[in-house]
Amino acid sequence: MTITVITICWNSAGTLRRCMDSLLRQRRLPNEYILVDGGSSDGTLALAEEAQAAFAAAGIAFKVLAQERREGEAGIPSAWNQGIAASSGEVIALLNSDDWYEEDALIEVEKALAQVPAADMVVVPIQLRKQTGDVCGEIYPKCLWLSELMMPLPHPGSFVRRRLYDRLGLYDTQYRIAADYDFIWRCRKADVPYLTLSLPLVNMAVGGAANSSRALARNETLAIARRHSAFPLLAWLAWLARFLLNK
């Protein structure tokens, strides 16, 4: 199978090299790497240009796309969608510019999907990392029915077959923060077959858009749960719990 990794970025010069290096260190290299840049002005594009030779030497097709700003579309899901539209892989991974893979990530994902051809997605645990690199927590995949109350699958740890995007559609660009939650809800409603692995193969830097915009994230998750759930009261209870816990 062919694997595409997509990174969306904006002024990511401080972390992008680590992200890209983790791809070059994979025991199973990706076939394609797509960087979707939202208009960086801090040296991000210079880093990408410097990395071109290393990706070429490794046999990885490397594309840098300038994100198209589309009226009425939130930036993050729009960038994901543009990257997916430009990709050619049978399996697609979305790797944030401040996150990175363990060296066995792609080989374990490929092995799992090869063993279960009916599975449309593999989800692995993620390790939360401080700025120092120290592990400060882990997030493990949970049952999809918990989408009523929370995000059950760590999106950075999700590796999706292209056929699933063809079936369900791409990310809903009305949501600035929680488009991944909406996608997982659609997976649940469509009874998507997926696999979970026990190894934490993705490292995620603490912070991110959701943590810096918690009120918006809460409101979007409430709107998404009310849209999809047959039990809207649960959505309100989950929103209240997140509000009280400041999450």
N, C-alpha and C positions, 0 to 999 in steps of 0.2 A: 504494500500500500504506500501511497505518497502522503507526506505530512507537510502542511504549511503552518508556520508560526507567524502570527501577526502581532506587532507591537504598535500601539498608538502613542504618540508623544507630543509634548509641548514644553519646550525649555527643560529638557531632561538631561543636560550635559553631565550633571553630577552623578547619575546612576546608569545611564544607557550603556556604558562600556561593560559594566558588570553583567547587565542583562544579556548583551550580545555575546560576551565571553562564555556565558553558561551554555549557549547554543553551540558554540564551536567546540566545547568540551564534551558534548553528548557522545555516549557510546554508540548511539544510533542517531546520526545527523539528520536534521530536517532536510527535506528536498527543496523547500522554498522558504524564504524569510521576507516578509513585507513590513516595511516601516511606514506608517501613515503619520505624517508630521502636520501639526496644526498651525504652523507659522512660527517656528522657533527662531529666537534671535540671540541665543546664548552659547552657540557652539555645538548644538546637537547635530546639525547637519554636517559640520566638519568631522565629527566623530564617525558619523555614518559613512562619509566619503573615505575616511581612513580605513574603515573596516571592510570596504569593498574587496580589496585584494585577498584578505584572509578568508572571506566567504567564497570567493571564486576558487581559491586554492583547495578549499574543502569540498568543492563541487556543489555548493548550495546556491541556488538562484536567489539573488538579492535585489529587491525592488524598493525604491524610496518614492513614496507618493506624497504629493502636496494635497492635503485635505481640501476638498471642495466645500465651501460654506454654503449650505442650502437653507433657504428661508423656511422657518418653521421647524427645523430639525435641531434637536439638542446635539451638542458637539461630540460627546463620547459615543453614544450609539450610532450616530451618523458615521463617525470615523471607523468603528467596527464594521459597519455594513459596507463601506467603501473598500476596506481591506479584503473582506470576504468576497466581494464582487470581483476583485482583481486577482483572486487566488486561483490556484489550479489543483490543490491537494485534495485527496479523498478524506483526509482527517485534518481538522482545523483547530488550532490552539490559539487562544488570546493571552499573550504574556505582557503584563504591564511593564512600562519602562523602568520602574523601580523594583521589579521583582526578578527572580531568577530561578532556574531549574537545577535540581541535583543531576548529576551526570547520567543517572540511569532512567531519567524521567521518560524519554521518548521510547527507549527500548522496552520498558515495562508496559507502556500504553500499547505499543504495537503488538506485543506478545498477547496481551489480554484481548484485544480486538480480533486477533487472528484465531484465538481459541474459541471465541463466541461471535461468529459472523453476524448473528441477529442483533447484537447490541449496537445501539446507535450512539452511545456515549460512554466514556470512561471518566470517572471522577476519583481524584486522589486527595488525601489530606494535604493541608498546607501548614507550613510552619510560619508563625508570626515572628518577625525579627525586629529588634531595636536598631537604631542608627549605628550602634557599635557592632552589629552583626549577631549579638546574643539572641538566642531563642527566648521569647517571652510568652509563648502559648502555641497551641495547635488547634486547628479547626478540622473536624472530621465530617465526612458526608453522613447525612441522616436520612430517614425515610421521607419520601416525597410528600406524604400526607401532612407533614409538619409545615408545609408551605402555607397552611391556614394561619400559622402563628409566626413564622420566621422564614428566613432564607435557609432552606435545608441543605443545599449543596454549595460548597465554596467555588464560586465561578472561576477564579484563577486556576483551580485544579481540575477544570472540566475540559475534556478533549472530545470534540464533536465530529461525527461523520458528516460530510457535506450533504448526504441524502436527507439528514434530519432538517437542516436549514431549507432544503428544497421542499420538504414536506410541511414544515411549520411556518416558514417565513423567517426573515431576519429580525433584528432588534427593533422594538417600537421606539421611534425617535421622538415621541412626545415626552419621554421620561429622561431627565437630565442625569439622575443618579441611579435609579432602580430598574433600568431596562433589563438587566440580567435576571432580576426577580420575576419580572413579567415573562421572560423566556422560560424560566424553570416552571412557572405556573402552567404555561402552555404544554410543556413536556408532561407534566402530571396529568392534565386533562386528556392528553392524547395517549396516555398509558405507554410512554416511550420506554422501551427496554434499555437498561443501562447497567453498567458494572461499577463497582467500587473496589478500590485497592486499599490495602492497609498501610502502605508506606507513604510517609510525607515527602513527596517528591518535588514540591513547589515551595519556594521561600517568598514570603510576602512582607514587604516593609510596612510597619505599622503607620497608620494615618490614612491617607487617601481621600478621595472626594466625598465619600459617604460620611466619614468621621468629621470632616471639616464643614459639612453642611447637614448636620443631623436633623434639624427641623424639616428641611426639604426632603431628606431621605425618608423620614417617618411619614410625611404626608403622601409621598409617592407610593410607599409600600401599602399604606392604607387604601389609596385609590385602586391599586392593582388588586389587592385582596378582595375588595368590595366588587370589583369588576368580574373576578373569576369565581369567587366562592359562592356556594349555595347557602352559606351560613354567615351573612354579613356581620352578625353580632360578634363573631370571633375576631373579625378584622378590627373592630373597634376596641375589643379587649386587648388585642396584641398591641395596638397603637398606644393605648393607655399605659400598658406595662413598659413599653419603650420610653414613653414620655417620663414616667416616674423614675425610671432607672437611668435617664439621660443617655439613651442608646439610639 
